Amino acid sequence: MLWTDIKYQWDQFVLQLTHRFPELDAGDLIGADGSQEVVAVSLAKAHDLTETEALEALDDWRLVEA
């Protein structure tokens, strides 16, 4: 699935992301409005990752779970 597909169905994926990455705040995700860059920054901060690592984790999630 492409990130653009996720963005168009963002509300459906917020819950999946908070289950996969429990330190993420659902409110932050809702506010991100599907922006991969904003989600990556939030993920990096919440899980003590670099932004590159966060983007890689999001790509892994997208390919496996989304």
Backbone bond lengths (Angstrom), bond angles and torsions (degrees), N, CA, C in turn:
res aa  C-N    CA-C-N  psi(-1)  N-CA   C-N-CA  omega(-1)  CA-C   N-CA-C  phi
1 M - - - 1.443 - - 1.527 108.27 -
2 L 1.295 115.65 139.81 1.462 121.44 178.30 1.521 110.13 -84.57
3 W 1.342 115.98 153.83 1.458 119.45 179.27 1.529 110.79 -62.82
4 T 1.316 117.76 -31.99 1.468 119.28 178.53 1.529 110.92 -62.51
5 D 1.326 117.43 -34.08 1.464 120.87 175.67 1.527 110.60 -65.57
6 I 1.318 115.60 -41.52 1.465 120.87 178.31 1.521 109.97 -63.42
7 K 1.315 116.34 -43.25 1.463 120.43 -178.44 1.526 111.40 -59.92
8 Y 1.320 117.44 -40.72 1.464 120.79 -178.72 1.528 112.59 -69.92
9 Q 1.322 116.34 -21.10 1.468 121.21 178.66 1.528 110.18 -117.65
10 W 1.308 116.30 35.37 1.454 122.86 -168.27 1.524 113.59 -53.26
11 D 1.314 118.26 -45.93 1.467 120.71 -177.22 1.526 111.95 -56.74
12 Q 1.308 117.40 -33.35 1.463 121.23 -179.95 1.529 112.19 -71.83
13 F 1.322 117.04 -25.78 1.455 120.12 -174.81 1.522 113.92 -95.45
14 V 1.319 117.65 -14.17 1.467 120.25 179.76 1.526 110.07 -58.46
15 L 1.312 118.05 -46.68 1.460 121.64 -179.39 1.528 111.21 -63.08
16 Q 1.322 117.13 -41.90 1.468 120.33 178.38 1.524 111.06 -60.77
17 L 1.318 115.97 -42.18 1.466 119.69 -179.72 1.522 111.77 -65.86
18 T 1.329 117.61 -40.28 1.466 119.23 180.00 1.525 111.46 -69.82
19 H 1.334 117.87 -26.00 1.463 120.00 174.57 1.523 110.51 -73.91
20 R 1.313 116.32 -41.11 1.476 120.37 -178.97 1.521 111.79 -73.68
21 F 1.322 116.82 -36.91 1.465 122.62 -178.47 1.529 108.09 -123.92
22 P 1.335 117.55 83.59 1.463 121.29 -169.83 1.526 115.35 -63.52
23 E 1.299 118.79 -18.83 1.464 120.29 179.28 1.530 112.42 -81.76
24 L 1.316 116.94 -9.75 1.466 119.81 177.49 1.521 109.90 -71.68
25 D 1.306 116.01 142.55 1.457 122.13 178.06 1.530 109.07 -92.83
26 A 1.319 116.76 125.50 1.466 120.61 -178.70 1.521 111.37 -58.86
27 G 1.321 117.22 -35.92 1.464 120.51 178.60 1.515 111.96 -63.07
28 D 1.339 116.17 -39.87 1.465 119.84 176.72 1.525 110.58 -64.02
29 L 1.327 115.88 -39.96 1.463 119.56 -179.90 1.519 111.34 -66.37
30 I 1.312 116.27 -43.28 1.465 119.22 178.34 1.523 109.77 -60.77
31 G 1.332 116.24 -41.85 1.460 120.69 178.39 1.518 113.28 -66.78
32 A 1.335 117.13 -23.82 1.466 121.04 179.80 1.520 111.64 -70.50
33 D 1.317 116.53 -21.18 1.465 122.54 177.35 1.533 112.60 51.68
34 G 1.328 115.99 36.80 1.452 120.01 175.51 1.515 116.11 85.52
35 S 1.323 117.87 3.43 1.466 120.42 179.62 1.528 109.80 -73.65
36 Q 1.316 116.25 116.25 1.462 120.74 -179.07 1.523 111.17 -60.86
37 E 1.309 117.45 -37.96 1.458 121.08 -178.95 1.526 111.12 -65.60
38 V 1.329 116.90 -43.36 1.466 120.74 179.75 1.527 110.06 -66.49
39 V 1.313 117.27 -41.50 1.461 121.18 178.17 1.528 110.02 -63.63
40 A 1.312 117.55 -41.14 1.465 121.11 179.51 1.521 111.24 -62.47
41 V 1.317 117.73 -41.28 1.467 120.95 178.12 1.528 109.76 -63.51
42 S 1.320 117.27 -44.77 1.469 121.09 178.60 1.523 110.86 -62.75
43 L 1.325 116.46 -43.30 1.459 120.97 179.10 1.523 111.02 -63.62
44 A 1.318 116.79 -43.03 1.462 120.74 179.57 1.525 110.75 -59.79
45 K 1.315 117.03 -45.59 1.465 120.77 179.98 1.526 111.39 -66.84
46 A 1.310 117.14 -44.43 1.464 121.38 -175.00 1.526 112.99 -69.83
47 H 1.320 116.99 -32.18 1.465 120.95 -174.91 1.528 112.87 -114.18
48 D 1.325 116.80 15.00 1.464 122.12 177.11 1.532 111.61 53.41
49 L 1.325 115.14 53.86 1.460 122.76 178.31 1.523 109.44 -118.94
50 T 1.321 115.91 162.11 1.456 118.69 167.94 1.527 107.09 -76.72
51 E 1.316 116.63 163.93 1.463 118.82 178.15 1.528 111.01 -63.60
52 T 1.324 117.06 -35.03 1.463 120.61 177.31 1.524 110.56 -63.85
53 E 1.330 116.72 -44.62 1.466 120.27 177.67 1.528 111.07 -62.69
54 A 1.327 116.14 -39.15 1.463 120.40 179.14 1.527 110.78 -64.75
55 L 1.320 117.03 -42.72 1.469 120.06 177.36 1.527 111.10 -62.49
56 E 1.329 116.79 -39.53 1.463 120.60 177.74 1.524 110.58 -64.73
57 A 1.331 117.02 -41.31 1.465 120.90 178.51 1.523 110.70 -64.02
58 L 1.322 116.82 -39.86 1.465 120.44 177.44 1.522 111.14 -65.89
59 D 1.323 116.98 -39.35 1.467 120.01 177.43 1.527 110.73 -63.94
60 D 1.344 116.38 -42.68 1.465 119.78 177.42 1.526 110.39 -60.19
61 W 1.336 116.34 -46.46 1.467 120.83 178.84 1.531 110.31 -59.91
62 R 1.320 115.76 -45.41 1.465 121.00 -177.56 1.529 111.04 -60.51
63 L 1.316 116.99 -42.37 1.463 120.74 -176.54 1.525 112.87 -75.25
64 V 1.329 117.05 -29.90 1.459 120.60 -175.21 1.524 112.53 -96.98
65 E 1.330 116.84 -45.08 1.462 119.57 -169.22 1.518 115.00 -106.37
66 A 1.300 118.12 -27.12 1.472 119.62 -174.39 1.511 111.30 -78.49
